Amino acid sequence: MFNTIQEIKRANKSINHHFFDADTMSFFNSKVVNKVWHGRYFITSEQYNATSPRLYTIRYSTDQGRIETLGIFQQYKTLRQAEKAIADIPMLDLLARETKCMNIDSKR
């Protein structure tokens, strides 16, 4: 679990990944919202070029520091939409665990 983006960046770098490197961020014209939700989720925005819209993506870090995309790359048109989706994550995680348990129980 992480409390800050800086902690996630350090974990990512410690496994020799380059998600947050300046060259990587520049190549994708990417920005990171300076907030961590639920200990591992954060939001990035990317803009293809100066005439395209800036779109938002929910990301998460594994405990080891590997960065993954939750959902679809650039899924959200606004930061507010992405923030609302992150607020729903604990419920989605709970539902996923319950569904998994139900599937296991149904096989017995």
ABEGO torsion letter per residue (X at the ends): XBABAAAAAAAAAAAGBAAABAAAAAAAGBBBBBBBBGGABBBBBBBABAABBBBBBBBBBBAAGBBBBBEBBGABABAAAAAAAAAAAAAAAAAAAAAAAAAAAAAX
